[in-house]
Amino acid sequence: MFMTIFRTNPRGWIIVAILFFALSFSFSARMALPVLIPGWGSEFEWSQTFMSFGAALIMIVMGSVAPIAGHFQDKFGPRLLVAGGMILSGMCVSLTSFMGTASLPVTASWVFFGLFCTASAIGYGMISLPVVTATISRNFEENRGLATSIGTSGVGGGQLIFIPVIAWAVTEIGWRPTLFGFGIIIAVLGFGSLFLLDNKVPDTKADSSGLSASASVSTRLLHVFRSPIFWLLGGSYFICGFTTAGIVKVHLIPYAKACGFNLTTGAAAIGILAGFDMVGMIISGYLTDRFHRPALLGSVYFLRALTFIMLFFLTDNVILLLAFAVLFGTLDFATVPPTAGLVASHLGINTMGLTMGIMFAGHSLGGAVGAVMAGWIFDSFARYDWTWIVGLALALLAAILAWSVPEKRDKARDDSVPAGAAA
């Protein structure tokens, strides 16, 4: 069956494969920081708050780049964007392996913030989910939803495989050779993508909102910011970033270590969580096409809030840790399909890239706030209880915001974009 589908668009599926691996490696490199926090804290005498600021900076820079990258892609196509992002981030990750040595004539702190957290994050933003989903969508007429789901599942699939591998490598051979080798692989993939990606750009016909893809940036921004739906969905997506990328994905490994688990077990939990990202996205995409989307989105946030209760009883219970990883992972990316579908229905397909880019920036800002807050709470009180309480409360607020969005089904518009097209 798959070979039959592949033969209908072989070049398109090659692009899907390239973008799958691009997301796999780039998101794994981005999410390597929690694995590195314990070792860097000991070696360089850095506090949790200090390194949490680094995690926040990554998310802020990445989120700031995403809308610009989306606009660049609309004008010039994805080839240089994706290749440049992979090469830049890969080289920065490799150079970070020399942090604190005579090979780099700056302090370790400058390397951490300048290379690992800023320059590499620019590269991550150039390969963000809005860019990837738009690229895949423009290369498929048939099987667009399947192609998009497979391509974007690189986020979870990569972390499922590579985060435990990175943790094992850091333990066995040290963090320096691990980062050097991983960064080189990313850069090599970037060079390869130069020859495999095309520069297909969108057409200029108007969508049902009346806006064309060639409309000016100011016109499209005005259209987005005037919509109350944008603020409801954007607010819930900010909280989404706070509760996932901010407090859980940055601090679950340090929290697990504080509870008595070793680094490999904590990294395995993150890997399982990332693997169930794929499961949650596929299930949510299926339900998005068949059920009331605001109700679905609000329910995902509500159930996510309940999972935080599990963390209060973690102690040294490995079964509970893995159960949390499964449940939270299933609910993690499950917000993407209904959010993307509601954006397409209410704001139009021709503003979707820009809208999702702006919302991705808000998601990243939320993650940054959550990462710093959780680090400060741990340094101040030597525990994470208040972090989980805040996460629970905000996830409930996100559920209320999502439930406040009216449903709007527009078949022509919804059929033009796959569920789960951007995040």
C-alpha positions as CSV (number, residue, x, y, z in Angstrom):
1,M,0.0,0.0,0.0
2,F,2.7,2.5,1.0
3,M,4.7,1.7,-2.2
4,T,1.6,2.6,-4.2
5,I,1.2,5.9,-2.4
6,F,5.0,6.6,-2.8
7,R,4.8,6.1,-6.6
8,T,2.2,8.8,-6.9
9,N,4.7,11.5,-5.6
10,P,8.2,10.1,-5.1
11,R,9.9,13.5,-4.9
12,G,7.3,14.6,-2.3
13,W,8.0,11.6,-0.1
14,I,11.7,12.3,-0.3
15,I,11.0,15.8,1.0
16,V,8.9,14.3,3.8
17,A,11.8,12.0,4.8
18,I,14.3,14.9,4.7
19,L,12.1,17.1,6.9
20,F,11.3,14.1,9.3
21,F,15.0,13.7,9.9
22,A,15.6,17.5,10.1
23,L,13.0,17.8,12.9
24,S,14.2,14.6,14.6
25,F,17.8,15.8,14.9
26,S,17.1,19.6,15.5
27,F,14.4,19.0,18.2
28,S,16.6,16.4,19.9
29,A,19.5,18.8,20.0
30,R,17.2,21.5,21.4
31,M,15.9,19.1,24.0
32,A,19.4,17.9,25.0
33,L,19.7,20.6,27.6
34,P,17.8,18.8,30.4
35,V,20.2,15.8,29.9
36,L,23.2,18.2,30.2
37,I,22.0,20.3,33.1
38,P,23.2,18.0,35.9
39,G,26.7,17.6,34.5
40,W,27.1,21.3,33.5
41,G,25.9,22.3,36.9
42,S,28.6,20.3,38.6
43,E,31.4,21.1,36.1
44,F,30.8,24.9,35.7
45,E,29.1,25.5,39.1
46,W,26.0,26.8,37.4
47,S,22.6,27.0,39.2
48,Q,19.3,25.7,38.0
49,T,18.1,29.3,37.5
50,F,21.1,30.1,35.4
51,M,20.6,27.2,33.0
52,S,16.9,27.7,33.0
53,F,17.5,31.2,31.6
54,G,19.4,29.4,28.8
55,A,16.5,27.2,28.1
56,A,14.2,30.2,28.1
57,L,16.5,32.1,25.7
58,I,16.4,29.1,23.3
59,M,12.6,29.3,23.2
60,I,12.5,33.1,22.9
61,V,14.9,33.2,20.0
62,M,13.3,30.2,18.3
63,G,9.9,31.7,18.6
64,S,11.0,35.1,17.4
65,V,12.6,33.6,14.3
66,A,9.5,31.5,13.4
67,P,7.2,34.3,12.0
68,I,10.2,35.8,10.0
69,A,11.0,32.3,8.7
70,G,7.4,31.8,7.6
71,H,7.4,35.1,5.7
72,F,10.8,34.3,4.1
73,Q,9.4,30.9,2.9
74,D,6.3,32.5,1.4
75,K,8.6,34.7,-0.7
76,F,11.6,32.4,-1.6
77,G,10.7,28.8,-0.7
78,P,12.1,26.4,1.9
79,R,15.5,25.2,0.5
80,L,17.9,27.8,1.8
81,L,15.8,28.2,5.0
82,V,15.9,24.5,6.0
83,A,19.4,23.9,4.9
84,G,20.8,27.1,6.5
85,G,19.0,26.3,9.8
86,M,20.4,22.8,10.0
87,I,23.9,23.9,9.1
88,L,23.8,26.8,11.6
89,S,22.4,24.8,14.5
90,G,24.6,21.8,13.8
91,M,27.8,23.8,13.8
92,C,26.8,25.6,16.9
93,V,26.1,22.4,18.8
94,S,29.5,21.0,17.7
95,L,31.3,24.1,18.7
96,T,29.7,24.0,22.1
97,S,31.7,20.8,22.8
98,F,34.7,23.1,23.2
99,M,33.0,25.2,25.9
100,G,35.3,25.9,28.8
101,T,38.5,24.9,26.9
102,A,41.4,27.0,25.5
103,S,40.0,26.3,21.9
104,L,37.4,29.0,22.4
105,P,38.7,32.4,23.6
106,V,35.6,33.2,25.6
107,T,34.2,32.1,28.9
108,A,31.9,29.1,29.2
109,S,29.0,31.3,30.0
110,W,29.4,33.2,26.8
111,V,29.6,30.0,24.8
112,F,26.5,28.7,26.6
113,F,24.4,31.7,25.9
114,G,25.9,32.9,22.6
115,L,26.3,29.6,20.8
116,F,24.2,26.9,22.4
117,C,21.2,29.1,23.4
118,T,21.1,31.9,20.8
119,A,22.9,31.1,17.5
120,S,21.7,27.5,17.5
121,A,18.1,28.6,18.4
122,I,18.1,30.8,15.2
123,G,18.7,27.6,13.3
124,Y,16.0,25.8,15.2
125,G,13.5,28.6,14.3
126,M,14.4,28.3,10.6
127,I,13.3,24.6,10.8
128,S,10.2,25.2,13.0
129,L,7.0,23.3,12.6
130,P,5.2,26.0,10.6
131,V,7.9,26.0,8.0
132,V,8.0,22.2,7.7
133,T,4.2,21.7,7.5
134,A,3.8,24.5,4.9
135,T,6.6,22.9,2.8
136,I,5.0,19.4,2.9
137,S,1.5,20.8,2.2
138,R,2.7,22.6,-1.0
139,N,4.3,19.4,-2.3
140,F,1.2,17.3,-2.0
141,E,-2.3,17.3,-3.5
142,E,-3.2,13.8,-2.5
143,N,-2.3,12.1,0.8
144,R,-1.5,15.6,2.2
145,G,-2.7,14.7,5.7
146,L,-0.7,11.5,5.8
147,A,2.4,13.2,4.5
148,T,2.1,16.0,7.1
149,S,1.6,13.6,10.0
150,I,4.6,11.5,9.0
151,G,6.9,14.5,8.5
152,T,6.0,16.3,11.7
153,S,6.1,13.1,13.7
154,G,9.9,13.5,13.5
155,V,9.6,15.8,16.5
156,G,8.5,13.0,18.8
157,G,10.2,10.1,16.9
158,G,13.6,11.8,17.1
159,Q,13.3,12.5,20.8
160,L,12.1,8.9,21.4
161,I,15.3,7.6,19.9
162,F,17.9,10.3,20.4
163,I,17.3,11.7,23.9
164,P,18.1,8.3,25.5
165,V,21.0,7.8,23.1
166,I,22.4,11.3,24.1
167,A,21.9,10.5,27.8
168,W,23.8,7.1,27.3
169,A,26.6,8.8,25.3
170,V,27.0,11.6,27.9
171,T,27.3,8.9,30.6
172,E,29.7,6.6,28.7
173,I,31.9,9.0,26.6
174,G,31.1,12.4,28.0
175,W,29.2,15.4,26.8
176,R,31.9,16.9,24.6
177,P,32.3,14.1,22.0
178,T,28.5,13.6,22.2
179,L,27.7,17.2,21.2
180,F,30.5,17.3,18.6
181,G,29.3,14.2,16.8
182,F,25.6,15.0,17.0
183,G,26.2,18.5,15.7
184,I,28.2,17.3,12.7
185,I,25.4,14.9,11.7
186,I,22.9,17.8,11.7
187,A,25.1,19.9,9.6
188,V,25.7,17.1,7.1
189,L,22.0,16.6,6.8
190,G,21.7,20.3,6.1
191,F,24.1,20.2,3.2
192,G,22.2,17.2,1.8
193,S,18.9,19.1,2.0
194,L,20.3,21.7,-0.4
195,F,20.0,19.1,-3.2
196,L,16.7,17.5,-2.2
197,L,14.4,20.4,-1.4
198,D,12.8,22.6,-4.0
199,N,11.5,26.1,-3.7
200,K,7.8,25.7,-4.3
201,V,5.9,28.8,-3.2
202,P,2.1,29.3,-2.7
203,D,-0.2,30.6,-5.4
204,T,-1.8,34.0,-5.1
205,K,-5.6,33.2,-5.2
206,A,-7.7,34.4,-2.3
207,D,-9.1,32.1,0.3
208,S,-12.6,32.4,1.7
209,S,-11.5,35.1,4.1
210,G,-10.8,37.3,1.1
211,L,-7.0,37.5,1.6
212,S,-4.5,36.2,-1.0
213,A,-1.1,34.8,-0.2
214,S,0.4,37.9,-1.9
215,A,-1.3,40.3,0.5
216,S,1.0,42.7,2.3
217,V,2.4,41.7,5.7
218,S,0.6,44.7,7.3
219,T,-2.7,43.7,5.9
220,R,-2.3,40.1,7.0
221,L,-1.1,41.2,10.5
222,L,-4.1,43.5,10.9
223,H,-6.4,40.7,9.9
224,V,-4.9,38.4,12.5
225,F,-4.7,40.8,15.4
226,R,-8.3,42.0,15.0
227,S,-9.7,38.6,15.4
228,P,-10.8,37.6,19.0
229,I,-10.4,34.0,18.0
230,F,-6.6,34.6,17.6
231,W,-6.4,35.9,21.2
232,L,-8.4,33.0,22.6
233,L,-6.3,30.4,20.7
234,G,-3.1,32.3,21.2
235,G,-3.6,32.6,24.9
236,S,-4.2,28.9,25.3
237,Y,-1.2,28.2,23.1
238,F,1.0,30.4,25.3
239,I,-0.1,28.2,28.2
240,C,0.5,25.1,26.1
241,G,4.2,26.2,25.8
242,F,4.4,27.0,29.5
243,T,3.2,23.6,30.6
244,T,5.1,21.5,28.0
245,A,8.2,23.0,26.6
246,G,8.8,25.2,29.8
247,I,8.2,23.2,33.0
248,V,7.9,19.6,31.9
249,K,10.4,19.1,29.1
250,V,13.1,21.2,30.7
251,H,12.6,20.2,34.3
252,L,11.3,16.6,34.3
253,I,14.8,15.1,34.1
254,P,16.2,17.3,37.0
255,Y,13.0,16.6,39.0
256,A,13.4,12.8,38.4
257,K,17.0,13.0,39.5
258,A,16.0,14.9,42.6
259,C,13.5,12.1,43.3
260,G,16.4,9.5,43.2
261,F,16.3,8.3,39.6
262,N,19.5,8.2,37.5
263,L,20.0,10.3,34.4
264,T,19.3,7.4,32.0
265,T,15.9,6.7,33.6
266,G,14.9,10.4,33.4
267,A,16.0,10.6,29.8
268,A,14.1,7.4,29.0
269,A,10.9,9.0,30.4
270,I,11.4,12.0,28.2
271,G,12.0,9.7,25.2
272,I,8.7,7.8,26.0
273,L,6.9,11.1,26.4
274,A,8.2,12.2,23.0
275,G,7.2,8.9,21.4
276,F,3.6,9.3,22.6
277,D,3.6,12.8,21.1
278,M,3.2,11.0,17.8
279,V,0.4,8.8,19.1
280,G,-1.5,11.8,20.5
281,M,-1.1,13.8,17.3
282,I,-2.5,11.0,15.2
283,I,-5.4,10.3,17.5
284,S,-6.2,14.0,17.8
285,G,-6.0,14.5,14.1
286,Y,-8.5,11.7,13.6
287,L,-10.9,13.2,16.2
288,T,-10.4,16.8,14.9
289,D,-12.1,15.8,11.6
290,R,-15.1,14.2,13.3
291,F,-15.9,16.1,16.5
292,H,-16.4,19.6,17.9
293,R,-12.9,21.0,17.8
294,P,-13.1,23.6,20.7
295,A,-14.6,20.8,22.9
296,L,-11.7,18.5,21.9
297,L,-9.1,21.1,22.5
298,G,-10.4,22.2,25.9
299,S,-10.6,18.5,26.9
300,V,-7.0,18.0,26.0
301,Y,-5.9,20.9,28.2
302,F,-8.2,19.8,31.1
303,L,-6.8,16.2,31.0
304,R,-3.3,17.7,30.9
305,A,-4.0,19.6,34.1
306,L,-4.9,16.4,35.8
307,T,-1.6,14.7,34.9
308,F,0.3,17.2,37.0
309,I,-1.3,15.6,40.1
310,M,0.7,12.5,39.4
311,L,4.0,14.4,39.9
312,F,3.3,15.1,43.6
313,F,3.5,11.4,44.3
314,L,6.5,10.5,42.1
315,T,9.2,9.9,44.8
316,D,11.1,6.9,43.6
317,N,8.2,5.1,41.8
318,V,9.5,4.4,38.3
319,I,6.1,3.0,37.2
320,L,4.4,6.3,38.0
321,L,7.1,8.2,36.2
322,L,6.7,6.2,33.1
323,A,2.9,6.4,33.3
324,F,3.1,10.2,33.5
325,A,5.4,10.1,30.5
326,V,2.8,8.1,28.5
327,L,-0.2,10.2,29.5
328,F,1.4,13.6,29.3
329,G,3.0,12.7,26.0
330,T,-0.3,11.6,24.5
331,L,-1.8,15.0,25.5
332,D,1.3,17.1,24.5
333,F,1.0,17.5,20.7
334,A,-2.7,16.6,20.8
335,T,-3.4,20.4,20.9
336,V,-1.9,20.9,17.4
337,P,-4.6,19.5,15.1
338,P,-7.6,21.2,16.6
339,T,-5.7,24.5,17.0
340,A,-4.5,24.4,13.4
341,G,-8.0,23.5,12.1
342,L,-9.6,26.3,14.1
343,V,-7.1,28.8,12.8
344,A,-7.7,27.7,9.2
345,S,-11.5,28.0,9.7
346,H,-11.6,31.3,11.4
347,L,-8.6,33.2,9.9
348,G,-8.2,31.6,6.5
349,I,-5.7,29.3,4.9
350,N,-3.6,32.2,3.4
351,T,-2.9,33.7,6.8
352,M,-2.3,30.3,8.4
353,G,1.5,30.3,8.1
354,L,1.8,33.8,9.6
355,T,-0.8,33.2,12.2
356,M,0.8,29.9,13.4
357,G,4.2,31.5,13.3
358,I,3.0,34.2,15.7
359,M,1.3,31.7,17.9
360,F,4.5,29.5,17.8
361,A,6.3,32.6,19.1
362,G,3.8,32.9,21.9
363,H,4.2,29.2,22.6
364,S,7.9,29.6,22.9
365,L,7.6,32.7,25.1
366,G,5.3,30.7,27.4
367,G,7.9,27.9,27.5
368,A,10.6,30.5,28.4
369,V,8.6,31.9,31.2
370,G,7.8,28.4,32.5
371,A,11.4,27.2,32.3
372,V,12.8,30.3,34.3
373,M,10.0,30.2,36.9
374,A,10.6,26.5,37.6
375,G,14.3,26.9,37.9
376,W,13.9,29.8,40.3
377,I,11.4,27.9,42.4
378,F,13.8,24.9,42.7
379,D,16.7,27.1,43.6
380,S,14.6,29.0,46.2
381,F,12.8,26.1,47.8
382,A,14.7,23.0,46.7
383,R,11.5,21.5,45.4
384,Y,9.1,21.7,42.4
385,D,5.7,21.5,44.2
386,W,4.7,25.1,43.3
387,T,5.8,24.5,39.7
388,W,3.3,21.7,39.3
389,I,0.5,23.7,41.1
390,V,1.0,26.6,38.7
391,G,1.1,24.3,35.7
392,L,-2.2,22.6,36.8
393,A,-4.0,25.9,37.3
394,L,-2.9,27.4,34.0
395,A,-3.8,24.3,32.1
396,L,-7.3,24.6,33.5
397,L,-7.4,28.2,32.3
398,A,-6.3,27.1,28.8
399,A,-9.2,24.7,28.8
400,I,-11.6,27.5,29.5
401,L,-10.1,29.7,26.8
402,A,-10.4,26.8,24.3
403,W,-14.0,26.0,25.2
404,S,-14.8,29.7,24.6
405,V,-13.9,29.4,20.9
406,P,-17.0,28.9,18.7
407,E,-17.0,26.0,16.2
408,K,-16.9,27.0,12.5
409,R,-16.8,24.4,9.9
410,D,-16.0,25.5,6.4
411,K,-15.5,22.4,4.3
412,A,-13.7,24.1,1.4
413,R,-11.3,25.7,3.8
414,D,-10.8,22.8,6.1
415,D,-10.2,20.4,3.2
416,S,-7.3,22.6,2.0
417,V,-5.2,22.1,5.1
418,P,-4.4,18.9,7.0
419,A,-5.2,18.4,10.6
420,G,-2.0,19.1,12.5
421,A,-0.5,21.4,9.9
422,A,1.4,23.7,12.2
423,A,2.6,24.3,15.7
